[in-house]
Amino acid sequence: MGTYQDESGASEQRSLDASARQSGGGEVPDAFLLRRMQALEAELAAVRAQAARHETECQETRVQLERLREANEHLVLATFNAEYLREDAEAANRRQNEFLAMLAHELRNPLAPISMAASLLGSLPDAGAQLSKLSRVIGRQVDHMARLLDDLLDAARISSGKITLSVQPLLLSELIQHAVETIQPRIQERRQRLQVELPPAHDAVVVEGDRVRLTQVFTNLLGNASKYTGDGGLLRIAAGLENGEAVVTVEDDGIGMAPEVIPHIFDLFTQGPRSLARSEGGLGVGLNVVRNLLAMHGASVRADSAGLGRGSRFTVRLRRSEHALEAPAPQAASTSVALRRILLVEDNVDACDTLAGFLAAEGHQVRCAHDGHSGLDAALAQPWDVIICDIGLPGLDGLDLMKAVRARSDGARRPYAIALSGYGQDEDRERGLAAGFDSYLVKPVSAASLRALIAELSLA
């Protein structure tokens, strides 16, 4: 590689040689030799400088290669660590969901006999006004606890992607009316007023969505408004069209929200302020479920408040459906309720006794079993119209019991099998139906819904 110094040194050398030739080939003067030595030394210094630069460049290259090697090792370690962290997070999520499912099961088990006992108290022929009132209070509080459990489980299922939607055209006013019917007992208990403003019948608003989940959205919003509004307060829900979208607003004149709370009000486990005098709290998951369910519908929700003590407003925007509603199926003519032979398999003695008492009061013939093996023996001992069976049984669980019953069927009349369980996740329901159950009910089951199901049975 040539440099400027190299070229100047070579030129000077050629110049000295030319001077020597011009002198006639005689003895070279000392001055000439001195200049030549200086030129050679300059050329040597330039070569050494160039070599030093090369050495510096090589050293820098070695340093950069070492850094790249270390960075590559760190990247490989980071990749493995990220994979381990992802696996740990998935395992933690699975453990959380399993824990929540078990928690719901353990809490629903005692709720079932409480709910059924409350229904029996309210239906006693000689029940006084006070007893009927207490029965309704117990029933409302059981329903409230069941909704809290449902919200907690829904939050976990949504975060793990285990909720699917059954989307169809739905009448918006019907969704809101169902939500109002669900929340009405709580509103009446607190002597609150609820204003409902729906589109006129000739201008019906149809949206695309899952009937159960959208009803849950409006129920949660109304329940939240009631929770943070004092006794005797005013609530309002209104629906209409705005810029081609279906818009639903839920307003209250309750405690309102501070500006710093509003951006986080839909986060999991976030709650608005509540005074020490108020015993009604919550888990801080209802609004999170609302936002996530609406996001699954391609919809949105917004929270607004003028400040503490000045109420709150939640605005839901849904896409309007372009499809027509299906005509409702004709209602079957009402018939008298047939009396059934019912086998009840339940290991919780209180739950079994209260449910058996309710069924017997309805006129049905009921036999009880408190474990899986005795339940299977009873199921095979004689024909039954209905088998109501818990899933978590000692000895033999309800799934294996029902599989055995279906496997040993000899062509006789098939009993209608109802699973009654505290396990309420989608996979639990699927396993129950796959085992041979015809219906899968999650505790606590209301007396009215169980009565209606048995009344509608079509037995061969």
C-alpha positions in Angstrom: 0.0 0.0 0.0 1.5 3.3 -1.1 1.4 6.5 0.9 2.2 10.1 0.3 5.3 9.7 2.5 6.4 6.7 0.6 6.1 8.5 -2.7 8.0 11.6 -1.5 10.8 9.4 -0.1 11.2 7.5 -3.3 11.3 10.8 -5.3 14.0 12.2 -3.0 16.0 9.0 -3.5 15.7 9.3 -7.3 16.8 12.9 -7.0 19.9 12.0 -5.0 20.8 9.3 -7.5 20.5 11.8 -10.3 22.7 14.2 -8.4 25.3 11.5 -8.0 25.3 10.8 -11.7 25.7 14.4 -12.6 28.8 14.6 -10.4 30.6 12.4 -13.0 30.6 9.3 -10.9 33.2 10.6 -8.4 33.2 10.3 -4.7 29.8 11.1 -3.2 30.0 14.1 -0.9 29.1 13.8 2.8 26.2 16.1 2.4 24.8 13.9 -0.3 25.1 10.8 1.9 23.5 12.6 4.8 20.5 13.7 2.8 20.2 10.1 1.5 20.3 8.7 5.0 17.7 11.2 6.2 15.4 10.2 3.3 15.8 6.5 4.1 15.1 7.2 7.8 11.9 9.2 6.8 10.8 6.3 4.6 11.4 3.8 7.4 9.5 6.0 9.9 6.6 6.1 7.5 6.6 2.3 7.1 6.7 1.9 10.9 3.8 4.4 11.3 1.8 2.5 8.8 2.6 -0.8 10.6 1.5 0.8 13.9 -1.8 1.9 12.3 -2.4 -1.6 11.0 -1.6 -3.1 14.4 -4.1 -0.6 16.0 -6.7 -1.5 13.4 -6.2 -5.2 14.1 -6.5 -4.6 17.8 -9.7 -2.7 17.4 -11.0 -5.5 15.1 -10.2 -8.1 17.7 -11.9 -6.0 20.4 -15.0 -5.6 18.2 -15.0 -9.4 17.4 -14.8 -10.1 21.2 -17.7 -7.7 21.8 -19.8 -9.3 19.1 -19.1 -12.8 20.5 -20.2 -11.7 24.0 -23.3 -10.0 22.5 -24.1 -13.2 20.6 -23.7 -15.2 23.8 -25.9 -12.7 25.7 -28.5 -12.9 22.9 -28.6 -16.7 23.1 -29.0 -16.6 26.9 -31.7 -13.9 26.6 -33.5 -16.1 24.1 -33.4 -19.1 26.4 -34.4 -16.9 29.4 -37.4 -15.5 27.4 -38.5 -19.0 26.6 -38.2 -20.0 30.2 -40.1 -16.9 31.3 -42.8 -17.6 28.7 -43.2 -21.2 29.9 -43.3 -20.0 33.5 -45.9 -17.4 32.7 -48.1 -20.0 30.9 -47.7 -22.3 33.8 -48.6 -19.6 36.2 -51.6 -18.7 34.1 -52.8 -22.3 34.1 -52.4 -22.5 37.8 -54.3 -19.3 38.2 -57.2 -20.6 36.1 -57.2 -23.9 37.9 -57.2 -22.1 41.3 -60.1 -19.8 40.2 -62.1 -22.8 38.9 -61.6 -24.6 42.2 -62.3 -21.4 44.2 -65.6 -21.0 42.2 -66.5 -24.6 42.8 -65.9 -24.4 46.5 -67.8 -21.2 46.9 -70.7 -22.3 44.7 -71.2 -25.5 46.7 -72.5 -23.6 49.8 -74.4 -21.1 47.7 -76.5 -23.9 46.2 -78.3 -25.0 49.4 -78.6 -21.4 50.6 -80.3 -20.4 47.3 -82.6 -23.4 47.3 -83.5 -23.0 51.0 -84.4 -19.4 50.4 -86.7 -20.5 47.6 -88.3 -23.0 49.9 -88.8 -20.5 52.6 -90.5 -18.1 50.2 -92.8 -20.7 48.9 -94.1 -22.1 52.2 -97.9 -21.9 52.4 -97.9 -20.2 55.8 -95.0 -17.9 55.2 -95.6 -14.5 56.5 -94.6 -11.2 54.9 -91.4 -11.0 57.0 -90.3 -14.5 56.1 -91.0 -13.9 52.4 -89.0 -10.6 52.6 -86.0 -12.4 54.2 -86.2 -15.1 51.5 -86.0 -12.5 48.8 -83.0 -10.8 50.5 -81.1 -14.1 50.7 -81.9 -14.9 47.1 -80.6 -11.5 45.9 -77.4 -11.7 47.9 -76.8 -15.3 46.6 -77.3 -14.0 43.0 -74.9 -11.1 43.7 -72.2 -13.5 45.0 -72.7 -15.8 42.0 -72.2 -12.8 39.6 -69.0 -11.9 41.4 -67.7 -15.4 40.8 -68.8 -15.3 37.2 -67.0 -12.0 36.6 -63.8 -13.3 38.3 -63.8 -16.4 36.1 -64.7 -14.5 33.0 -61.7 -12.2 33.5 -59.4 -15.2 33.7 -61.0 -16.9 30.6 -60.8 -13.7 28.5 -57.2 -13.2 29.3 -56.4 -16.7 28.3 -58.6 -16.5 25.1 -61.0 -19.2 26.3 -64.2 -17.3 25.5 -65.9 -17.6 22.1 -68.8 -15.6 20.8 -72.0 -16.8 19.1 -72.7 -13.8 17.0 -76.1 -13.1 15.5 -78.4 -10.1 14.8 -79.9 -8.9 18.1 -82.5 -6.4 19.0 -80.7 -3.8 21.2 -83.8 -3.0 23.2 -84.3 -6.6 24.2 -80.7 -6.9 25.4 -81.2 -3.8 27.6 -84.5 -5.0 28.9 -83.0 -8.4 29.9 -80.2 -6.5 31.7 -82.7 -4.3 33.5 -84.7 -7.3 34.6 -81.5 -8.9 36.1 -80.5 -5.8 38.0 -83.9 -4.6 39.0 -84.1 -6.4 42.4 -80.8 -4.8 43.5 -82.1 -1.3 42.4 -85.4 -1.8 44.3 -83.5 -3.0 47.4 -81.7 0.3 47.5 -84.8 2.3 46.6 -83.1 3.7 43.5 -84.9 5.0 40.4 -84.0 3.8 37.0 -85.0 5.6 33.8 -85.0 3.5 30.6 -85.1 5.2 27.2 -85.3 2.9 24.2 -85.8 3.5 20.5 -89.4 3.3 19.4 -90.7 -0.1 18.1 -90.9 1.3 14.5 -87.3 2.3 14.5 -85.7 -0.8 16.1 -81.9 -0.9 16.4 -80.3 -4.3 15.5 -76.7 -5.0 16.4 -74.3 -8.0 15.8 -73.3 -9.8 18.9 -73.5 -12.6 21.4 -76.8 -12.4 23.3 -75.4 -13.7 26.6 -72.3 -11.6 26.6 -73.9 -8.3 25.5 -76.6 -8.8 28.2 -73.7 -9.3 30.6 -72.1 -6.0 29.5 -75.2 -3.9 30.2 -75.9 -5.8 33.4 -72.4 -5.1 34.7 -72.7 -1.4 33.7 -76.0 -1.0 35.5 -74.7 -2.9 38.5 -71.7 -0.7 38.6 -73.9 2.4 38.5 -76.1 1.1 41.3 -73.1 0.2 43.4 -71.6 3.7 43.3 -74.8 5.5 43.7 -76.4 6.1 47.1 -79.7 4.8 48.3 -82.5 6.6 46.5 -80.3 7.8 43.7 -81.1 8.1 40.0 -79.8 5.8 37.2 -80.5 6.2 33.5 -79.9 3.9 30.6 -80.6 5.2 27.0 -80.1 3.7 23.6 -80.2 5.2 20.1 -78.3 5.8 16.9 -75.5 8.2 16.3 -73.6 8.5 13.0 -74.7 5.0 12.0 -73.6 3.4 15.3 -75.7 2.0 18.1 -75.0 4.0 21.2 -75.9 3.1 24.8 -75.3 5.4 27.7 -75.5 4.4 31.4 -75.5 7.4 33.8 -75.9 7.9 37.5 -75.8 10.7 40.0 -73.5 8.8 42.4 -70.1 9.5 43.8 -68.4 10.1 40.4 -64.7 9.6 39.5 -61.6 11.7 40.0 -59.8 12.7 36.7 -56.8 10.5 37.6 -59.0 7.4 38.1 -60.8 7.6 34.7 -57.9 6.4 32.5 -57.5 3.2 34.7 -61.1 2.5 35.5 -61.3 -0.5 33.0 -58.1 -2.1 34.3 -58.3 -5.3 36.2 -58.8 -5.0 40.0 -59.3 -1.2 39.7 -62.1 0.2 41.8 -63.6 3.6 42.3 -63.5 5.2 45.7 -66.0 4.1 48.3 -66.7 5.5 51.7 -66.1 3.5 54.9 -69.9 3.6 55.5 -70.5 1.5 52.4 -70.3 -2.2 52.9 -70.9 -3.1 49.2 -67.6 -3.4 47.4 -66.5 -5.6 44.6 -63.6 -7.3 43.0 -62.7 -4.6 40.5 -63.2 -7.0 37.5 -66.7 -6.1 36.2 -65.6 -3.1 34.1 -62.6 -5.0 32.9 -64.9 -7.7 31.6 -67.1 -5.1 30.0 -64.2 -3.6 28.0 -62.8 -6.9 26.9 -66.1 -8.4 25.9 -66.9 -5.2 23.8 -63.5 -5.4 22.2 -64.2 -8.9 21.1 -67.3 -7.5 19.4 -65.3 -4.7 17.7 -67.1 -2.3 20.0 -65.9 0.3 22.6 -66.8 1.8 25.9 -65.8 5.2 27.4 -66.0 6.5 30.9 -66.7 10.1 31.8 -67.3 12.1 35.0 -67.5 15.7 36.0 -65.6 14.9 39.2 -66.1 13.4 42.6 -69.7 13.7 43.8 -71.0 14.5 40.4 -72.0 11.1 38.9 -70.6 9.0 36.1 -71.4 8.2 32.5 -70.4 5.2 30.5 -70.9 5.2 26.7 -71.0 2.0 24.6 -70.7 2.1 20.8 -71.7 -0.9 18.8 -71.8 -1.6 15.1 -75.3 -1.7 13.7 -76.2 -4.9 12.0 -77.1 -5.0 8.3 -79.0 -8.3 8.7 -82.6 -8.8 9.5 -83.8 -10.5 12.7 -85.0 -14.1 12.5 -88.7 -14.6 13.2 -89.2 -16.0 16.7 -90.2 -19.6 17.1 -93.9 -20.1 17.9 -94.5 -20.7 21.6 -95.6 -24.2 22.5 -99.0 -24.5 24.2 -98.7 -24.6 28.0 -99.4 -28.0 29.5 -99.6 -29.2 33.1 -96.3 -30.3 34.6 -95.9 -34.0 34.7 -94.6 -35.6 37.8 -91.3 -37.3 37.4 -89.2 -40.0 39.1 -86.0 -38.3 40.0 -82.7 -39.6 41.2 -80.6 -36.9 43.0 -76.9 -37.7 43.5 -75.2 -35.0 45.7 -72.5 -35.4 48.3 -73.3 -32.1 50.0 -76.0 -33.3 52.5 -77.5 -29.8 53.0 -77.6 -29.2 49.3 -79.1 -32.6 48.6 -81.8 -32.3 51.4 -82.9 -28.8 50.3 -83.1 -29.7 46.6 -84.9 -33.0 47.4 -87.3 -31.0 49.5 -88.0 -28.6 46.7 -88.5 -31.3 44.2 -90.8 -33.3 46.5 -92.8 -30.1 47.2 -93.3 -29.9 43.4 -94.9 -33.4 43.6 -92.0 -35.4 42.1 -90.8 -38.8 43.5 -87.2 -38.3 44.7 -84.5 -40.6 45.8 -81.1 -39.4 47.1 -77.6 -40.8 47.0 -74.6 -39.2 48.5 -71.6 -40.8 46.6 -70.8 -42.0 43.2 -71.0 -45.7 43.7 -74.3 -45.7 45.5 -75.6 -43.2 42.9 -74.6 -45.6 40.1 -76.3 -48.6 41.9 -79.5 -46.6 42.3 -79.4 -45.4 38.7 -79.2 -49.0 37.4 -81.6 -50.4 40.0 -84.8 -49.0 38.4 -85.8 -46.7 35.5 -85.7 -43.0 36.2 -87.2 -40.0 34.3 -84.5 -37.6 35.5 -81.1 -38.0 37.0 -79.6 -34.9 38.7 -76.0 -35.5 39.5 -73.2 -33.5 41.0 -69.8 -33.8 39.2 -67.4 -33.8 42.2 -68.5 -36.9 44.0 -66.5 -39.2 46.3 -65.6 -42.7 45.1 -66.8 -42.2 41.5 -67.2 -38.8 40.0 -70.3 -37.7 38.1 -68.7 -38.0 34.7 -67.7 -41.6 35.2 -71.1 -42.3 36.7 -72.9 -41.0 33.7 -70.6 -42.8 31.3 -71.4 -46.1 33.1 -75.2 -45.3 33.0 -75.1 -44.6 29.3 -72.9 -47.7 28.6 -75.2 -50.1 30.4 -78.4 -48.8 28.8 -80.4 -51.7 27.5 -82.6 -49.8 25.2 -85.1 -48.9 27.9 -86.4 -45.4 28.3 -83.4 -43.0 28.5 -83.4 -40.8 31.6 -82.8 -37.1 31.1 -79.5 -36.4 32.8 -78.8 -33.0 34.4 -75.3 -32.2 35.6 -75.3 -29.9 38.7 -71.8 -28.6 39.3 -69.7 -25.8 40.8 -67.3 -26.1 37.8 -68.5 -23.7 35.2 -65.8 -23.2 32.6 -66.4 -24.1 29.0 -64.2 -27.1 29.0 -66.1 -28.4 32.1 -69.4 -28.1 30.3 -68.0 -29.8 27.2 -66.7 -32.8 29.3 -70.1 -33.1 31.0 -72.0 -33.2 27.7 -69.5 -35.6 26.2 -70.0 -37.9 29.2 -73.7 -38.2 28.5 -75.4 -35.4 30.4 -78.2 -33.7 28.5 -77.9 -30.4 30.4 -75.1 -28.8 32.4 -76.1 -26.4 35.2 -73.7 -24.3 37.3 -74.4 -23.9 41.0 -76.2 -22.1 42.5 -79.2 -23.0 40.3 -82.4 -21.1 40.9 -85.5 -23.0 41.8 -87.4 -21.4 38.9 -84.9 -22.4 36.2 -84.7 -26.0 37.5 -88.5 -26.2 37.7 -88.8 -24.9 34.1 -86.2 -27.4 32.8 -87.9 -30.4 34.3 -91.3 -29.1 33.1 -90.0 -28.8 29.5 -88.5 -32.3 29.3 -89.6 -34.4 26.4 -89.1 -38.0 27.5 -89.3 -40.9 25.1 
